[in-house]
Amino acid sequence: MLFYQVDPQDEMLWVEFLFQPAPNLLKGDKPLGLFLSAKASSDAILNGVTIGSNGRPGSTQLSEEPGDMDAVFFVPEGTLRAGENRLVMRMSSMNGEITLNSPIHNIVLAPYRDPRQPGPATWFALIVFGLFVAAFVFFAVRSLRGNDRQASALITALALAAALQLAAEATRDIMPYPYPLHDLRLTLILAFAMCVGLSFVAYVLLTLFGPYAKRRMLALGALLAIMVLIGAFVSGFDLKTGYVFVAASLAAGVAGLVAYFQGNRSGGWVAIASAVLTAGILWLAGFFLDTVLYLIIAAGLLWLLLKQARSGGLVAQPEPETPNRIELTSNGRIEFIDAGEVIRFSGAGDYVEVFLMSGRSALYNTSLAALERELSDSFVRVHRSHIVNVSFVKALTRQSAGTGELQMSDGSAVPVSRRNMASVRNGLLVG
């Protein structure tokens, strides 16, 4: 059988390999090593010469000494010969908790080296990991002090989960570990992949459907349930992880289509990007999980950081506070009104009508344009005749024509113009 079909899990096996070495291995002047990547303890005997042990194989958990997941055996000079060679290995895997489809990943003869010597892949992982950590720190600060706290918190979660997933992936290349810990490593990679996918979809939903918090939570709950089912019933951890990202990508695509048919053009681009991403995951398979995934996340986080830099937001600014009082004039009389008590302003010719929490309303000599320049981000211009306090908005209803209507906490309904719809959505998101 092929070597990756050999299964020493819960057994102790003698395995024989008959092979003819490549000519360059016989003519090379460098010492050779037998590299083994397997969830098993093993002894190796090449042409009758014992070349090493990785742990100690045994017939029970107690008699076995778990070996490392990745090991290399030095091949003494003259042991490998021209023609047919015979490699015999005694292998056992008694201490694992999870049964893998292919517990033996690789067996190869090559010039001897430390299997954990840093290479291009290791340096790539360290650089990308550093970017993830930088993004995590920056957006964590913004989530505490900025004026887009919810979006920043989701980006923070995505960066942290991606950093942890990458760390779990790179652990195998950096430090040795006994093979029973491989089960924990695979489980962590899958769990962090779920967190990455959920954070990504949550950010997409927040961008497209900001005011509808309950619907967004229901959608995320359904996606989490699907991911749990994938983890429970799909065989093979690479397949589990790949399908988790497929589920997240498709969920983002469905959200984009719904938003597009509701009149949000950006939803169409989200749906197209989702289709491309899903195809890439299925086509590239393992290469996507090992490399492309982290490049995409790194590019997205770097773009968000550069976007903040262009807007002067690399230093998180405190959220502007609503002024304590608003100065309004009526027939020569000046009145100071607590901004937190104002539900909305409505234009009435040369006057503005103010509606307060107490139920009182009054006309004042000013204009909506003048008020808009003085008010904080808690107030949003939703129509040429209306400004609302987002703290008192209960719901936003979008209509097929692109216009909308806000339901206020005092029971009133305020129209939203098509031209103001985008800014209203953003204002509600910030508020």
Disulfide bonds with the S-S distance in Angstrom:
none
